[in-house]
Amino acid sequence: MMTAMRFRRLAICLLLACLSIPATVVRADDDEIPDVDARTQGYDRSVPTHMEDTGTLGAWFIFVPLAAVAMGVLLKDAKRSDED
């Protein structure tokens, strides 16, 4: 009895999974590329933004010191003691 109920439940779950796949594939519309930047939605388009001119120099100024600190911690001697 329990085996039949488990088999029926598994069959229903698989059937529902198979039926839901085509609906999701049809809804997917990845070919269309939006031309609107989400960061500027709701703002006046005549006001110039400087988001196109941004660079990555600021990120490098943060990344390099953090990497140096991380490497310094990795190379720290684990066997040192304060009792000399």
Order of alpha helices (4+ residues) and beta strands (2+ residues): alpha-alpha
